[in-house]
Amino acid sequence: MTVAHINRIGTAVPAHDVHAAFLNFMAISLPEGRPRQLFSRMANRSGIAHRYSVLAPEGLVAADAPPGGFYRRGAYPSTATRMQLYEEHAPALAEQAVAALQLKGEAASITHLVVASCTGFVAPGLDQLLAKRLGLRTDLQRSLVGFMGCCAAVPALRIARDAVLADPAARVLVVNLELSTLHLQETDDVQTALSFLLFGDGASAALVTAEPTGFALGDFRAHLIPESEDCITWHIGDQGFIMHLSGQVPGKITQALRADADGLLRGEGTQAIDLWAIHGGGRSVLDAVETGLNLSPDALAISRDILCNHGNMSSATIMFALAAMLRQADGEKRGLAMAFGPGMVAETFRFTRLN
């Protein structure tokens, strides 16, 4: 019986660490008094120390941006301008993640390309732009997963798994690319500012084949959380994509996990899972999963480390966690991956790390 495997995972982030600069900017952008104090207190509790952007700090967050600065108070860029930068930077960062796979002479053997990206649109798409840069074959089968938010990596891997099950000779390249920092909105609202505090840019690339190395992919499942449609929304505005994250998200997650833990765990207890690859959507999201499944404090250590050092990179985040787990080659272990997206939906899959 054919089993699909994630053989390798490569990751990449842009050169600019903008987290400290963003905090400084918001400290003078919010109204004085309680709003600034609340933002500072919540930022210190966020569990985030670094986030990266394709934009340099002075262009990203300067209160009085120099000529050419991207974000200028009172004149934030249009969606068209943001998409121009997406088209400029997205293919290069995605290519950097693929380079980390060290495909070398294997590029010609890639039969399928699956790209997940929710933070930009361009046609020809990122899949075609990347295929050209990588010199992939002209009969390449391409799939593009868009606007599914932070959980998009899971459907992308599901498409790759299905391709390998349909043809055991398939060699699938799966790329996740997000430039979330292109969508900063001008605001003096603390809750909105705190949502921007979470996001950074990043990319991942994974090779999925039938070769029995890396992670053996198990079953994929999706769970739609009832009455949560308005908790995570993502709309296209005149000045970028407008993200809304409700404060109810962590509670909804905890409630859903407690209500259907048996289904999520496929009838097994948490003790059957050695590795928890949970999307680090924020500290409160990871706390909600830990509480909802009654996990030990160290169960989500890798996901918390990714959040600390990269922030929430939307769909790429869970792949960074899986990459870290793949590097820890210390025997066969069973794992569960989980990410949340608009809807709200929880996308999950089981995996086994081979010896």
Protein Blocks (a to p, Z undefined) as FASTA:
>chain_A
ZZdddfbdcddddfbdcklmmmmmmmmmpcghjllmmmmmmmmmnopabdcdfbdfklmm
pmbacehiabdghiaccfklmmmmmmmmmmmmmmmmmmmnonmjmmmmpmbdcdddfkbc
cdddfklmmmmmnopafkbccdddehkljmlmmmmmmmmmmmmmmmmkbccdddddddfk
lmcccdfbfklmmmmmmpccddddddddfbdghjadddddddddehilmmpgcdddfeoc
addddfklmmmmmmmmmmmmmmmnnopafklpmbdcdddfbjklmmmmmmmnopafklmm
mmmmmmmmnopnhjmmmmmmmmmmmmmcgbjaddddddddehiacddddddddZZ
